[in-house]
Amino acid sequence: MDILINKALAGDMRAIARIISLIENGDPIADAVMRRIYPLTGKAMVIGITGSPGAGKSTLTDKLIESFRKKGKTVGIIAVDPSSPFSGGAILADRIRMQRHTGDEGVYIRSMGTRGSLGGLSRGTREAVLLLDACGKDVIIIETVGVGQSEVDIIKIADTVCVVLVPGMGDDIQIMKAGIMEIANVFAINKADKPGVDRVAAEVRLMLELVRDKSWTPPVHLTVAENGTGVEEFAESIVKHHEFIKNSPEGARFEFRRLSSEVEDILLKNLTRKAEKVWRSQKSGKLMEDLAARKTNPYTVASDILRKLFPQADYDEGIKEANTSHVTPDN
C-alpha cells in the first residue's frame, strides 16, 4: 500500500486512478489510504460546477481547465456521470468533451458514476477530491451530474459553487429557487448567444436581491462556452470568491460545516457497510417467508441487526414511548 500511495503522491496517474477505484468499490484499504494522505490536504481550490442537464457544464469546465492551465495551475477534474443501468459504470460523455486535455500532464480527469447516489455526486467524490488535493493539484473541479431542486450535496465539498443556467428555462428558475439557486457563489448563464439571455440574467439578479443577505453577492456572468466568451471573467470571479472565503469569518464557518459533514458521511458509510454485512449473514429463505407472511416485520429485523452491532443500545425506546404516550387519536 505504501508503494501505491507514494506513487500517487509523486503524480503517477495510474496509481491515482487505482486508489480512486478502491474508493469507488468501497475497499476497506481505502480508509487506510485516506488516513495516510489527509494531513497533506487543504491546499487546493475546490470548485463545484452544477446545474440542470444540457446547460453546457462540460464545455464550460473544459474552458475553465484551459484558463487555469494558462495561469500555470495544475488541475484535477472529477466528472460525475450517470451510471449505466447495466454495468454500473459511468457513461463517459463529460470526459469525451474534455479529451483534448488528456495528453497534458498537468491535468487529471476522472469520470465517476453516480451508482445510485443522489445529490448529483458519486459516493467517492469527497475522497477523490482529497486524494487529488494531496497529490498536489492546485485546482480541483467537480462537475456534477445534471441536478434539480434538492440535489445540493456539492456545497458540502466545494469551496466555490458555480450554478450554470441557460436561456429558455422558463419557470424552471422559479422552481429551482429553493434548491441549487440558493447555493451558488457564482452564476454563469451559458449559451448567452441565444434569445432570452437578458431575461434570465434579470430574473437571477432579482432573486439575489430578494433572498440573499450575505457579505458576498454572487456575480452573474454571461458565457458562451463553445467559443470561450465570458469564460475568463467567470474564472476571475471564482478566484475572487476563493480568496474571499479564505480571508473571512464565513470561510471558517464553511470549513467547520464541511468537516462536520465529512465525519458524519464517514460514520454513515461505515455503519451502513457493517449493517449490510450482518444483514447478509442472517438473511435466509425462512426469514423472507416470515416477512412475506407478516409473522415478523422489517422494523423488528432491522432492530435485531442493530442489536448485534450495538448490544448496549435501547432499540425499543420508541415502542416504550408510544406505550406511555398520552396523545389521543384524532376524532
GIRA-V304850 format. One record per residue. N is the residue number from 1. RES is the residue in three letters. NEAR is the number of other C-alpha atoms within 12 Angstrom. Layout:
n=(N;N)
res=(RES;RES)
near=(NEAR;NEAR)
This chain:
n=(1;2;3;4;5;6;7;8;9;10;11;12;13;14;15;16;17;18;19;20;21;22;23;24;25;26;27;28;29;30;31;32;33;34;35;36;37;38;39;40;41;42;43;44;45;46;47;48;49;50;51;52;53;54;55;56;57;58;59;60;61;62;63;64;65;66;67;68;69;70;71;72;73;74;75;76;77;78;79;80;81;82;83;84;85;86;87;88;89;90;91;92;93;94;95;96;97;98;99;100;101;102;103;104;105;106;107;108;109;110;111;112;113;114;115;116;117;118;119;120;121;122;123;124;125;126;127;128;129;130;131;132;133;134;135;136;137;138;139;140;141;142;143;144;145;146;147;148;149;150;151;152;153;154;155;156;157;158;159;160;161;162;163;164;165;166;167;168;169;170;171;172;173;174;175;176;177;178;179;180;181;182;183;184;185;186;187;188;189;190;191;192;193;194;195;196;197;198;199;200;201;202;203;204;205;206;207;208;209;210;211;212;213;214;215;216;217;218;219;220;221;222;223;224;225;226;227;228;229;230;231;232;233;234;235;236;237;238;239;240;241;242;243;244;245;246;247;248;249;250;251;252;253;254;255;256;257;258;259;260;261;262;263;264;265;266;267;268;269;270;271;272;273;274;275;276;277;278;279;280;281;282;283;284;285;286;287;288;289;290;291;292;293;294;295;296;297;298;299;300;301;302;303;304;305;306;307;308;309;310;311;312;313;314;315;316;317;318;319;320;321;322;323;324;325;326;327;328;329;330;331)
res=(MET;ASP;ILE;LEU;ILE;ASN;LYS;ALA;LEU;ALA;GLY;ASP;MET;ARG;ALA;ILE;ALA;ARG;ILE;ILE;SER;LEU;ILE;GLU;ASN;GLY;ASP;PRO;ILE;ALA;ASP;ALA;VAL;MET;ARG;ARG;ILE;TYR;PRO;LEU;THR;GLY;LYS;ALA;MET;VAL;ILE;GLY;ILE;THR;GLY;SER;PRO;GLY;ALA;GLY;LYS;SER;THR;LEU;THR;ASP;LYS;LEU;ILE;GLU;SER;PHE;ARG;LYS;LYS;GLY;LYS;THR;VAL;GLY;ILE;ILE;ALA;VAL;ASP;PRO;SER;SER;PRO;PHE;SER;GLY;GLY;ALA;ILE;LEU;ALA;ASP;ARG;ILE;ARG;MET;GLN;ARG;HIS;THR;GLY;ASP;GLU;GLY;VAL;TYR;ILE;ARG;SER;MET;GLY;THR;ARG;GLY;SER;LEU;GLY;GLY;LEU;SER;ARG;GLY;THR;ARG;GLU;ALA;VAL;LEU;LEU;LEU;ASP;ALA;CYS;GLY;LYS;ASP;VAL;ILE;ILE;ILE;GLU;THR;VAL;GLY;VAL;GLY;GLN;SER;GLU;VAL;ASP;ILE;ILE;LYS;ILE;ALA;ASP;THR;VAL;CYS;VAL;VAL;LEU;VAL;PRO;GLY;MET;GLY;ASP;ASP;ILE;GLN;ILE;MET;LYS;ALA;GLY;ILE;MET;GLU;ILE;ALA;ASN;VAL;PHE;ALA;ILE;ASN;LYS;ALA;ASP;LYS;PRO;GLY;VAL;ASP;ARG;VAL;ALA;ALA;GLU;VAL;ARG;LEU;MET;LEU;GLU;LEU;VAL;ARG;ASP;LYS;SER;TRP;THR;PRO;PRO;VAL;HIS;LEU;THR;VAL;ALA;GLU;ASN;GLY;THR;GLY;VAL;GLU;GLU;PHE;ALA;GLU;SER;ILE;VAL;LYS;HIS;HIS;GLU;PHE;ILE;LYS;ASN;SER;PRO;GLU;GLY;ALA;ARG;PHE;GLU;PHE;ARG;ARG;LEU;SER;SER;GLU;VAL;GLU;ASP;ILE;LEU;LEU;LYS;ASN;LEU;THR;ARG;LYS;ALA;GLU;LYS;VAL;TRP;ARG;SER;GLN;LYS;SER;GLY;LYS;LEU;MET;GLU;ASP;LEU;ALA;ALA;ARG;LYS;THR;ASN;PRO;TYR;THR;VAL;ALA;SER;ASP;ILE;LEU;ARG;LYS;LEU;PHE;PRO;GLN;ALA;ASP;TYR;ASP;GLU;GLY;ILE;LYS;GLU;ALA;ASN;THR;SER;HIS;VAL;THR;PRO;ASP;ASN)
near=(18;16;14;25;32;22;19;30;30;19;26;23;30;20;26;37;29;25;41;39;27;26;30;32;22;23;20;19;22;30;27;19;33;32;19;21;29;25;15;20;26;28;23;31;38;41;41;49;53;49;46;36;24;23;34;35;45;42;34;43;49;38;33;46;42;28;28;30;24;16;18;16;23;32;40;48;43;49;46;45;37;33;27;17;13;10;11;19;22;29;24;25;26;35;29;20;24;32;24;19;26;21;12;19;19;30;37;43;43;44;40;44;38;33;29;21;23;25;30;40;43;40;32;38;44;39;36;47;51;42;49;49;36;34;39;31;39;32;44;45;51;53;55;49;45;34;34;30;26;23;28;34;35;44;37;33;43;42;42;40;39;47;50;50;46;37;33;23;29;17;13;23;33;20;18;29;25;19;26;38;40;34;36;40;40;41;42;46;46;44;34;32;21;18;16;21;27;22;23;33;30;19;27;40;25;18;25;26;17;14;18;20;12;16;14;24;25;34;28;37;37;35;37;32;34;23;17;26;25;28;34;28;24;37;39;20;29;39;30;23;33;31;19;23;25;22;14;17;15;20;22;16;16;24;22;16;19;23;18;16;20;23;16;15;22;23;16;16;21;20;18;19;19;21;26;20;17;22;24;14;13;18;21;13;11;13;21;18;14;17;19;13;12;14;14;18;17;19;16;19;25;23;25;24;27;25;19;22;23;16;12;10;14;17;22;18;13;13;14;11;13;12;12;11;12;8;9;9;6;4;3)
